[in-house]
Structures are given as structure tokens and as C-alpha cells.
Amino acid sequence: MPEKDPNTSDLQPEPGPLDRKAVSRREFLKIAGIAGATIGVGAGLGGLVAACGGGTTTTTTAATTATTAGATTTTAAAQSTTTVSSAPTTGRELKFGFMTPKTGNDAAFGTADNWAATRWQEFAKAGSMLDAKGVSHPMSIVIRDTQSDLNYGGTVAATLINNDKVDVLMAASTTDTTIPAALQAEALGCPCVLTDSPSDSLIRGVGGKVTDQFKWWYMAFWDNKGLIDCSMALFQDAAITTNKIVGCLWPNDVEGNDRRNFYQPPMKAAGLTVVDGGAFSVGMEDWGTIIAQFKKAGAEMITGLMIPPDWANFWKQCYQQSYVPKVADIGIQTLFPTTQEALGTTGFGLCGTSWWHPTNPFKSSLTGESCADLCLDYEKRTGQQWTQPQEHYMLFEWAVDALKRTNNVDDKEEIIKNVASTKMDTIVGPLDLTSAVDSGGVTVGQRCYPNVCFTPLWMGQWVKGDKQNPWSTKVWQYDLLIVENTCAPMLTDQAKPIVLPGTTFK
């Protein structure tokens, strides 16, 4: 594969309505409004587009602004007073690197990263961070686009560590991003914090076992066991009557193969009949054979993991072939309001395991804002509906907390020890890396693996929006409800799950 420039994108959005014979990945991203999209978030990071494709660097300090080639960097100088006796000693700038898929197949995961980075910048500009010795440090954030490419992600991670000299590497959004970040952090000795990919899939993706202890990276997210528990709770919910036959859509990639291996045994043990559609290739456009297989088996439920353009094509062809199950539990597609809206009305009733919501009873360790506050802020700034990847905000909370507890910010060994001893509250809940490892448990805030804290996971269902929520600026077309809180008992179920409105099963 030819080498890519870390600061440019080869993704060129193409026009095309959903009613075409097949929806290409580029067309779907265009329709959903996420193909290389720039979210308008005030001055902040200059729209962040520079780091994602424009090839420019913006450096903001209290007095100057400079532009060079490279990634977007936002710096805030210390706001000191004139009182000599109380002013802290000023230390060097602390630099945070952030890997995000702003373009490519995973771009929906990056839609909130502009907002998150702007909020980080505002926190940094408001006042420099004090380390454990009371030394004041200005802060900057460098953002680079991975282009949703696992191999290219390795280049991006190495660039941030070797060239940008970041003190802490942050990465989120599927194993396409977290695997290369973890591998390079471990190889190059850089403290790294991760979120937003199944944690055990990440561990296997870097060539390890879930019992392994890694040195340079830590994660806060859930695992495949949590996914299974949420899905099984939906499949067995008394509010929905089915024939217990489940069609399965698992792609031939790291996360898809993990779900195939993890889902089938408990489903069969619970008396469900599993109809595996086969290890399909991402980007496939003709789904007729799999649909015919599910239809012949009489599968009244389906579960799977599909990128939005693949699901758009599959779901359209389901309707064309008069096959619409009662229950659809689909990962990735159901995480974002933009990808749901691209389906029109056929997306009402779709379910999916979910991991962040405005009703989460948690607050920002940086500003004290609630999750509802942050959602409302996002909608006011961007004009878009709140979205689960706002959860990525917690990475900066975590990195700042570790550096605040560091005596020598030039000692990476001390920084990673402080990451490893994290015990704090964030917008995704508590993180306690001092807790004992419980590989069989899914207790929020506790370690499920040596390097991983388990975060909330629940079953969500998209319904037609009919009211303006306290965390929203208007009534949106879609509303995401919590319908099963097995793995997140601190959350409240908002409704019981319902069968898909367009089901062909009676």
C-alpha cells in the first residue's frame, strides 16, 4: 500500500441517494454527513479540519498564533497573577496527542472529537495545570487523523510519539485505532490511554492474552462478555415474543471474529438457534444470499456488527425481499444519530449495545458539568444531536489526572505508574485501576483485565423523537432510549424494548 501523508486524506465524498441500487461506503458517509465533515465549533481549534486533511498547524498561546505544516496543536499559556509570593513556578509545556478517525469507514466515531478537543483547549487556556510539585504547566493538544486505517494508524502513533514528542498518547474508536496506538506505545515507551473498542479484542489484536500485564497503555471500556450479557438480556426480554431463532452478521475482522467466538456458546446454551451468515467482507454490496438464509430459517431476531454503509445496503435489501425480523441488535450502525437518520424511517426500532447517555449520573472532573450538560453544550455548539463518542472527552480527564500526580513530568516511567494507579471519577463513571482484577465480572469502574477498567454498557433502542429532552436543543428525528441496563445498574431503563415497526413476522 502506498505511503500516506499523515495530514492529508484521500477520501473524496461522492453524491448519491440511498435509493440507488447499492450504497457505496463513500456515498453513505456523504449522506450521513460524516465523510470528512468539519463541525463548526467556534474559533477553538480552527475547526480541527487542519489536522484531519488541510495539512496546517494552528498553535494558540496567550499572545501569538503561528501556522506551519503538520497537525493541529492548541496551546494555552499560564494565566499568572502579579502577586509574586503566590505565583507558581512555570514549567515546560505538556503535550497531549490524540488519534482519531476523522475520515474513512470509522468516521462516525470521530464526529464529536472536534467538540472534545475544543473543550480540552478551553480548559487548558483557562489555567495551566499544576503537577505534584506545584509547578504550573501550559498544555497543548495535537490531533492526527488515522483515516480509519489500522496500518496507517501505526504511522500516526509513531509520528505523535517520535516527532511531536507527546507526553501522553490518547486514542479512541474501534480496534483500527486502539491496536496501533497500543502497539506503538508499548514499543516506543510512551504513556497511553485508550477507550472505545472492545477491550479483550484489543488485547488479542496486539498479540496478547487477557491475563497479560502491559506496561505502557491502559484502557477504560467494556469487553465481549459485557456485550453478550446485554444482547442476551434483549433476546430473552419478556416484552418481546419470538421463536428464539437468531441470524448472525459477523464480519471477517478482529471484532467480528471475536463476536462469533464469544456469542455462539451462550446463545446455544440459552436455547437459541444460531444461524451464522458467514464471515463476510466489509464493503460487500450484495446481501441476497445471507438474507435468503435468514428468511428460510425463519430468524425472527438478528444480531451483528456492521459499519453504517454495509448496514444501509443490507437493510434496504431486507425490505426489498420482504424480510424484516422482530428484533435487530446491530453494533456500530446504531451508535450514531447521523447514521440512523440516513436510514429514513426504516431505522426506528433498531437496537444496539450502547455506552454513553445524557442520563448517566456522572460529572466532568475538569469542569463539574453533568453528562446532560455536556450533551446540551455539544448541540448548541455544533447544531447536531448529541452522540455517544462524546465519551472520548474522558481521555483528557484521565491524562490530566495522571500528570497532576506526577513529580517529574520528564519521567515517563513515573507518568505511566500514575496512569496505572488511577482512582478517579469521569464522565463515563469511576475508574479504579487499584482494584483487584475480576476477569469474570462486569462491575463498572473495576478492573476486568490487568490494564482495563470496565465502563457502563447497556442496550439502547432508537425510536421516533416526539419531545424535546432537557439535554437537547430541539425535537430530533430519532431518540435513543435505554431499554436494558443489565451491565449498568446505576442507569435507569427509560422504556421496554419493542418489536421493529416494519416486521414481516406476525
DANORWO-V948047 format. One record per residue. N is the residue number from 0. RES is the residue in three letters. PSI is psi as a letter, one per 20 degrees, with the letter a starting at -180 (NA if undefined). BURIAL is 1 if it has 9 or more other C-alpha atoms within 8 Angstrom, else 0. Layout:
n=N res=RES psi=PSI burial=BURIAL
n=N res=RES psi=PSI burial=BURIAL
//
This chain:
n=0 res=MET psi=p burial=0
n=1 res=PRO psi=q burial=0
n=2 res=GLU psi=q burial=0
n=3 res=LYS psi=q burial=0
n=4 res=ASP psi=p burial=0
n=5 res=PRO psi=i burial=1
n=6 res=ASN psi=j burial=1
n=7 res=THR psi=r burial=1
n=8 res=SER psi=p burial=1
n=9 res=ASP psi=j burial=0
n=10 res=LEU psi=o burial=1
n=11 res=GLN psi=o burial=0
n=12 res=PRO psi=p burial=1
n=13 res=GLU psi=q burial=0
n=14 res=PRO psi=q burial=0
n=15 res=GLY psi=p burial=1
n=16 res=PRO psi=r burial=0
n=17 res=LEU psi=i burial=1
n=18 res=ASP psi=j burial=0
n=19 res=ARG psi=r burial=0
n=20 res=LYS psi=g burial=0
n=21 res=ALA psi=q burial=0
n=22 res=VAL psi=o burial=1
n=23 res=SER psi=r burial=1
n=24 res=ARG psi=g burial=1
n=25 res=ARG psi=g burial=1
n=26 res=GLU psi=g burial=1
n=27 res=PHE psi=g burial=1
n=28 res=LEU psi=h burial=1
n=29 res=LYS psi=g burial=1
n=30 res=ILE psi=g burial=1
n=31 res=ALA psi=i burial=1
n=32 res=GLY psi=k burial=0
n=33 res=ILE psi=j burial=1
n=34 res=ALA psi=n burial=1
n=35 res=GLY psi=k burial=1
n=36 res=ALA psi=q burial=0
n=37 res=THR psi=p burial=0
n=38 res=ILE psi=p burial=1
n=39 res=GLY psi=o burial=0
n=40 res=VAL psi=l burial=1
n=41 res=GLY psi=b burial=0
n=42 res=ALA psi=g burial=0
n=43 res=GLY psi=d burial=1
n=44 res=LEU psi=k burial=1
n=45 res=GLY psi=k burial=1
n=46 res=GLY psi=i burial=1
n=47 res=LEU psi=i burial=1
n=48 res=VAL psi=h burial=1
n=49 res=ALA psi=g burial=1
n=50 res=ALA psi=h burial=1
n=51 res=CYS psi=i burial=1
n=52 res=GLY psi=i burial=1
n=53 res=GLY psi=i burial=1
n=54 res=GLY psi=k burial=1
n=55 res=THR psi=r burial=1
n=56 res=THR psi=p burial=1
n=57 res=THR psi=p burial=1
n=58 res=THR psi=o burial=1
n=59 res=THR psi=p burial=1
n=60 res=THR psi=a burial=1
n=61 res=ALA psi=h burial=0
n=62 res=ALA psi=h burial=0
n=63 res=THR psi=q burial=0
n=64 res=THR psi=p burial=0
n=65 res=ALA psi=q burial=0
n=66 res=THR psi=p burial=0
n=67 res=THR psi=r burial=0
n=68 res=ALA psi=p burial=0
n=69 res=GLY psi=b burial=1
n=70 res=ALA psi=r burial=1
n=71 res=THR psi=p burial=1
n=72 res=THR psi=p burial=1
n=73 res=THR psi=p burial=1
n=74 res=THR psi=q burial=1
n=75 res=ALA psi=p burial=1
n=76 res=ALA psi=r burial=1
n=77 res=ALA psi=p burial=1
n=78 res=GLN psi=n burial=0
n=79 res=SER psi=q burial=0
n=80 res=THR psi=r burial=0
n=81 res=THR psi=j burial=0
n=82 res=THR psi=o burial=0
n=83 res=VAL psi=h burial=0
n=84 res=SER psi=h burial=0
n=85 res=SER psi=i burial=0
n=86 res=ALA psi=p burial=1
n=87 res=PRO psi=q burial=0
n=88 res=THR psi=p burial=0
n=89 res=THR psi=p burial=0
n=90 res=GLY psi=a burial=0
n=91 res=ARG psi=r burial=0
n=92 res=GLU psi=p burial=0
n=93 res=LEU psi=p burial=1
n=94 res=LYS psi=p burial=1
n=95 res=PHE psi=p burial=1
n=96 res=GLY psi=p burial=1
n=97 res=PHE psi=p burial=1
n=98 res=MET psi=p burial=1
n=99 res=THR psi=q burial=1
n=100 res=PRO psi=n burial=1
n=101 res=LYS psi=h burial=1
n=102 res=THR psi=r burial=1
n=103 res=GLY psi=a burial=1
n=104 res=ASN psi=h burial=1
n=105 res=ASP psi=j burial=1
n=106 res=ALA psi=h burial=1
n=107 res=ALA psi=h burial=1
n=108 res=PHE psi=h burial=1
n=109 res=GLY psi=j burial=1
n=110 res=THR psi=h burial=1
n=111 res=ALA psi=i burial=1
n=112 res=ASP psi=h burial=1
n=113 res=ASN psi=g burial=1
n=114 res=TRP psi=g burial=1
n=115 res=ALA psi=g burial=1
n=116 res=ALA psi=h burial=1
n=117 res=THR psi=g burial=1
n=118 res=ARG psi=h burial=0
n=119 res=TRP psi=g burial=1
n=120 res=GLN psi=g burial=1
n=121 res=GLU psi=h burial=1
n=122 res=PHE psi=g burial=1
n=123 res=ALA psi=g burial=1
n=124 res=LYS psi=h burial=1
n=125 res=ALA psi=h burial=0
n=126 res=GLY psi=p burial=1
n=127 res=SER psi=q burial=1
n=128 res=MET psi=q burial=1
n=129 res=LEU psi=p burial=1
n=130 res=ASP psi=a burial=1
n=131 res=ALA psi=h burial=1
n=132 res=LYS psi=i burial=0
n=133 res=GLY psi=j burial=0
n=134 res=VAL psi=p burial=1
n=135 res=SER psi=p burial=1
n=136 res=HIS psi=p burial=1
n=137 res=PRO psi=q burial=1
n=138 res=MET psi=q burial=1
n=139 res=SER psi=q burial=1
n=140 res=ILE psi=p burial=1
n=141 res=VAL psi=p burial=1
n=142 res=ILE psi=p burial=1
n=143 res=ARG psi=q burial=1
n=144 res=ASP psi=p burial=1
n=145 res=THR psi=i burial=1
n=146 res=GLN psi=k burial=1
n=147 res=SER psi=k burial=1
n=148 res=ASP psi=o burial=1
n=149 res=LEU psi=g burial=1
n=150 res=ASN psi=g burial=0
n=151 res=TYR psi=h burial=1
n=152 res=GLY psi=h burial=1
n=153 res=GLY psi=h burial=1
n=154 res=THR psi=g burial=1
n=155 res=VAL psi=g burial=1
n=156 res=ALA psi=g burial=1
n=157 res=ALA psi=h burial=1
n=158 res=THR psi=g burial=1
n=159 res=LEU psi=h burial=1
n=160 res=ILE psi=g burial=1
n=161 res=ASN psi=g burial=0
n=162 res=ASN psi=g burial=0
n=163 res=ASP psi=i burial=0
n=164 res=LYS psi=l burial=0
n=165 res=VAL psi=q burial=1
n=166 res=ASP psi=h burial=1
n=167 res=VAL psi=p burial=1
n=168 res=LEU psi=p burial=1
n=169 res=MET psi=p burial=1
n=170 res=ALA psi=q burial=1
n=171 res=ALA psi=r burial=1
n=172 res=SER psi=n burial=1
n=173 res=THR psi=r burial=1
n=174 res=THR psi=i burial=1
n=175 res=ASP psi=h burial=1
n=176 res=THR psi=g burial=1
n=177 res=THR psi=h burial=1
n=178 res=ILE psi=g burial=1
n=179 res=PRO psi=h burial=1
n=180 res=ALA psi=g burial=1
n=181 res=ALA psi=g burial=1
n=182 res=LEU psi=g burial=1
n=183 res=GLN psi=h burial=1
n=184 res=ALA psi=g burial=1
n=185 res=GLU psi=h burial=1
n=186 res=ALA psi=h burial=0
n=187 res=LEU psi=i burial=0
n=188 res=GLY psi=l burial=1
n=189 res=CYS psi=p burial=1
n=190 res=PRO psi=p burial=1
n=191 res=CYS psi=p burial=1
n=192 res=VAL psi=p burial=1
n=193 res=LEU psi=q burial=1
n=194 res=THR psi=r burial=1
n=195 res=ASP psi=l burial=1
n=196 res=SER psi=q burial=1
n=197 res=PRO psi=p burial=1
n=198 res=SER psi=h burial=1
n=199 res=ASP psi=h burial=1
n=200 res=SER psi=g burial=1
n=201 res=LEU psi=g burial=1
n=202 res=ILE psi=g burial=1
n=203 res=ARG psi=h burial=1
n=204 res=GLY psi=h burial=1
n=205 res=VAL psi=j burial=1
n=206 res=GLY psi=k burial=0
n=207 res=GLY psi=r burial=0
n=208 res=LYS psi=q burial=0
n=209 res=VAL psi=i burial=1
n=210 res=THR psi=i burial=0
n=211 res=ASP psi=q burial=0
n=212 res=GLN psi=p burial=0
n=213 res=PHE psi=q burial=1
n=214 res=LYS psi=g burial=0
n=215 res=TRP psi=i burial=1
n=216 res=TRP psi=q burial=1
n=217 res=TYR psi=q burial=1
n=218 res=MET psi=q burial=1
n=219 res=ALA psi=o burial=1
n=220 res=PHE psi=r burial=1
n=221 res=TRP psi=a burial=1
n=222 res=ASP psi=a burial=1
n=223 res=ASN psi=h burial=1
n=224 res=LYS psi=g burial=0
n=225 res=GLY psi=g burial=1
n=226 res=LEU psi=g burial=1
n=227 res=ILE psi=g burial=1
n=228 res=ASP psi=g burial=1
n=229 res=CYS psi=g burial=1
n=230 res=SER psi=g burial=1
n=231 res=MET psi=h burial=1
n=232 res=ALA psi=h burial=1
n=233 res=LEU psi=g burial=1
n=234 res=PHE psi=h burial=0
n=235 res=GLN psi=j burial=0
n=236 res=ASP psi=p burial=0
n=237 res=ALA psi=i burial=0
n=238 res=ALA psi=i burial=0
n=239 res=ILE psi=p burial=1
n=240 res=THR psi=p burial=0
n=241 res=THR psi=r burial=0
n=242 res=ASN psi=j burial=0
n=243 res=LYS psi=k burial=1
n=244 res=ILE psi=p burial=1
n=245 res=VAL psi=p burial=1
n=246 res=GLY psi=p burial=1
n=247 res=CYS psi=p burial=1
n=248 res=LEU psi=n burial=1
n=249 res=TRP psi=o burial=1
n=250 res=PRO psi=r burial=1
n=251 res=ASN psi=m burial=1
n=252 res=ASP psi=a burial=0
n=253 res=VAL psi=g burial=1
n=254 res=GLU psi=h burial=1
n=255 res=GLY psi=g burial=1
n=256 res=ASN psi=h burial=1
n=257 res=ASP psi=g burial=1
n=258 res=ARG psi=h burial=1
n=259 res=ARG psi=g burial=1
n=260 res=ASN psi=h burial=0
n=261 res=PHE psi=h burial=1
n=262 res=TYR psi=g burial=1
n=263 res=GLN psi=g burial=1
n=264 res=PRO psi=g burial=0
n=265 res=PRO psi=h burial=1
n=266 res=MET psi=g burial=1
n=267 res=LYS psi=h burial=1
n=268 res=ALA psi=h burial=0
n=269 res=ALA psi=j burial=0
n=270 res=GLY psi=j burial=0
n=271 res=LEU psi=q burial=1
n=272 res=THR psi=p burial=1
n=273 res=VAL psi=p burial=1
n=274 res=VAL psi=o burial=1
n=275 res=ASP psi=o burial=0
n=276 res=GLY psi=i burial=1
n=277 res=GLY psi=q burial=0
n=278 res=ALA psi=n burial=1
n=279 res=PHE psi=r burial=1
n=280 res=SER psi=p burial=0
n=281 res=VAL psi=p burial=1
n=282 res=GLY psi=i burial=0
n=283 res=MET psi=q burial=0
n=284 res=GLU psi=h burial=1
n=285 res=ASP psi=o burial=0
n=286 res=TRP psi=j burial=1
n=287 res=GLY psi=g burial=0
n=288 res=THR psi=g burial=0
n=289 res=ILE psi=g burial=0
n=290 res=ILE psi=g burial=1
n=291 res=ALA psi=h burial=0
n=292 res=GLN psi=g burial=1
n=293 res=PHE psi=g burial=1
n=294 res=LYS psi=g burial=1
n=295 res=LYS psi=h burial=0
n=296 res=ALA psi=i burial=0
n=297 res=GLY psi=k burial=0
n=298 res=ALA psi=o burial=1
n=299 res=GLU psi=i burial=1
n=300 res=MET psi=q burial=1
n=301 res=ILE psi=q burial=1
n=302 res=THR psi=q burial=1
n=303 res=GLY psi=a burial=1
n=304 res=LEU psi=o burial=1
n=305 res=MET psi=p burial=1
n=306 res=ILE psi=q burial=1
n=307 res=PRO psi=g burial=1
n=308 res=PRO psi=h burial=1
n=309 res=ASP psi=g burial=1
n=310 res=TRP psi=h burial=1
n=311 res=ALA psi=g burial=1
n=312 res=ASN psi=g burial=1
n=313 res=PHE psi=g burial=1
n=314 res=TRP psi=h burial=0
n=315 res=LYS psi=g burial=0
n=316 res=GLN psi=h burial=1
n=317 res=CYS psi=g burial=1
n=318 res=TYR psi=h burial=1
n=319 res=GLN psi=h burial=0
n=320 res=GLN psi=j burial=0
n=321 res=SER psi=l burial=0
n=322 res=TYR psi=o burial=1
n=323 res=VAL psi=o burial=1
n=324 res=PRO psi=r burial=1
n=325 res=LYS psi=h burial=1
n=326 res=VAL psi=p burial=1
n=327 res=ALA psi=o burial=1
n=328 res=ASP psi=n burial=1
n=329 res=ILE psi=p burial=1
n=330 res=GLY psi=q burial=1
n=331 res=ILE psi=f burial=1
n=332 res=GLN psi=g burial=1
n=333 res=THR psi=j burial=1
n=334 res=LEU psi=h burial=1
n=335 res=PHE psi=p burial=1
n=336 res=PRO psi=h burial=1
n=337 res=THR psi=g burial=1
n=338 res=THR psi=h burial=1
n=339 res=GLN psi=g burial=1
n=340 res=GLU psi=h burial=1
n=341 res=ALA psi=i burial=1
n=342 res=LEU psi=i burial=1
n=343 res=GLY psi=c burial=0
n=344 res=THR psi=i burial=0
n=345 res=THR psi=i burial=0
n=346 res=GLY psi=i burial=1
n=347 res=PHE psi=p burial=1
n=348 res=GLY psi=i burial=1
n=349 res=LEU psi=p burial=1
n=350 res=CYS psi=r burial=1
n=351 res=GLY psi=q burial=1
n=352 res=THR psi=p burial=1
n=353 res=SER psi=r burial=1
n=354 res=TRP psi=j burial=1
n=355 res=TRP psi=q burial=1
n=356 res=HIS psi=q burial=0
n=357 res=PRO psi=h burial=1
n=358 res=THR psi=j burial=0
n=359 res=ASN psi=p burial=1
n=360 res=PRO psi=l burial=1
n=361 res=PHE psi=r burial=1
n=362 res=LYS psi=q burial=1
n=363 res=SER psi=p burial=1
n=364 res=SER psi=i burial=1
n=365 res=LEU psi=g burial=0
n=366 res=THR psi=i burial=0
n=367 res=GLY psi=j burial=0
n=368 res=GLU psi=q burial=0
n=369 res=SER psi=r burial=1
n=370 res=CYS psi=h burial=1
n=371 res=ALA psi=g burial=1
n=372 res=ASP psi=g burial=1
n=373 res=LEU psi=h burial=1
n=374 res=CYS psi=g burial=1
n=375 res=LEU psi=g burial=1
n=376 res=ASP psi=g burial=0
n=377 res=TYR psi=g burial=1
n=378 res=GLU psi=h burial=1
n=379 res=LYS psi=h burial=1
n=380 res=ARG psi=h burial=1
n=381 res=THR psi=h burial=1
n=382 res=GLY psi=j burial=0
n=383 res=GLN psi=r burial=0
n=384 res=GLN psi=q burial=1
n=385 res=TRP psi=q burial=1
n=386 res=THR psi=q burial=1
n=387 res=GLN psi=h burial=1
n=388 res=PRO psi=i burial=1
n=389 res=GLN psi=h burial=1
n=390 res=GLU psi=h burial=1
n=391 res=HIS psi=h burial=1
n=392 res=TYR psi=h burial=1
n=393 res=MET psi=h burial=1
n=394 res=LEU psi=g burial=1
n=395 res=PHE psi=h burial=1
n=396 res=GLU psi=g burial=1
n=397 res=TRP psi=g burial=1
n=398 res=ALA psi=g burial=1
n=399 res=VAL psi=g burial=1
n=400 res=ASP psi=g burial=1
n=401 res=ALA psi=g burial=1
n=402 res=LEU psi=h burial=1
n=403 res=LYS psi=h burial=1
n=404 res=ARG psi=j burial=1
n=405 res=THR psi=p burial=1
n=406 res=ASN psi=g burial=0
n=407 res=ASN psi=o burial=0
n=408 res=VAL psi=i burial=1
n=409 res=ASP psi=i burial=0
n=410 res=ASP psi=n burial=0
n=411 res=LYS psi=h burial=1
n=412 res=GLU psi=g burial=0
n=413 res=GLU psi=g burial=1
n=414 res=ILE psi=g burial=1
n=415 res=ILE psi=h burial=1
n=416 res=LYS psi=h burial=0
n=417 res=ASN psi=h burial=1
n=418 res=VAL psi=g burial=1
n=419 res=ALA psi=i burial=1
n=420 res=SER psi=k burial=1
n=421 res=THR psi=p burial=1
n=422 res=LYS psi=n burial=1
n=423 res=MET psi=r burial=0
n=424 res=ASP psi=q burial=1
n=425 res=THR psi=a burial=1
n=426 res=ILE psi=i burial=1
n=427 res=VAL psi=j burial=1
n=428 res=GLY psi=a burial=1
n=429 res=PRO psi=q burial=1
n=430 res=LEU psi=o burial=1
n=431 res=ASP psi=n burial=1
n=432 res=LEU psi=j burial=1
n=433 res=THR psi=i burial=0
n=434 res=SER psi=r burial=0
n=435 res=ALA psi=q burial=0
n=436 res=VAL psi=p burial=1
n=437 res=ASP psi=n burial=1
n=438 res=SER psi=i burial=0
n=439 res=GLY psi=j burial=0
n=440 res=GLY psi=r burial=0
n=441 res=VAL psi=l burial=1
n=442 res=THR psi=p burial=1
n=443 res=VAL psi=p burial=1
n=444 res=GLY psi=i burial=1
n=445 res=GLN psi=r burial=1
n=446 res=ARG psi=p burial=1
n=447 res=CYS psi=i burial=1
n=448 res=TYR psi=r burial=1
n=449 res=PRO psi=h burial=1
n=450 res=ASN psi=j burial=1
n=451 res=VAL psi=p burial=1
n=452 res=CYS psi=p burial=1
n=453 res=PHE psi=p burial=1
n=454 res=THR psi=r burial=1
n=455 res=PRO psi=q burial=1
n=456 res=LEU psi=p burial=1
n=457 res=TRP psi=r burial=1
n=458 res=MET psi=p burial=1
n=459 res=GLY psi=q burial=1
n=460 res=GLN psi=p burial=1
n=461 res=TRP psi=p burial=1
n=462 res=VAL psi=r burial=1
n=463 res=LYS psi=p burial=0
n=464 res=GLY psi=p burial=1
n=465 res=ASP psi=j burial=0
n=466 res=LYS psi=q burial=0
n=467 res=GLN psi=o burial=1
n=468 res=ASN psi=q burial=0
n=469 res=PRO psi=h burial=0
n=470 res=TRP psi=j burial=1
n=471 res=SER psi=q burial=1
n=472 res=THR psi=i burial=1
n=473 res=LYS psi=a burial=0
n=474 res=VAL psi=o burial=1
n=475 res=TRP psi=r burial=1
n=476 res=GLN psi=h burial=0
n=477 res=TYR psi=q burial=1
n=478 res=ASP psi=p burial=1
n=479 res=LEU psi=o burial=0
n=480 res=LEU psi=q burial=1
n=481 res=ILE psi=o burial=1
n=482 res=VAL psi=i burial=1
n=483 res=GLU psi=o burial=1
n=484 res=ASN psi=k burial=1
n=485 res=THR psi=g burial=1
n=486 res=CYS psi=j burial=1
n=487 res=ALA psi=m burial=1
n=488 res=PRO psi=i burial=0
n=489 res=MET psi=i burial=0
n=490 res=LEU psi=q burial=1
n=491 res=THR psi=p burial=0
n=492 res=ASP psi=p burial=1
n=493 res=GLN psi=i burial=0
n=494 res=ALA psi=r burial=0
n=495 res=LYS psi=q burial=0
n=496 res=PRO psi=q burial=1
n=497 res=ILE psi=q burial=0
n=498 res=VAL psi=q burial=1
n=499 res=LEU psi=p burial=1
n=500 res=PRO psi=h burial=0
n=501 res=GLY psi=j burial=0
n=502 res=THR psi=q burial=1
n=503 res=THR psi=j burial=1
n=504 res=PHE psi=p burial=0
n=505 res=LYS psi=NA burial=0
//
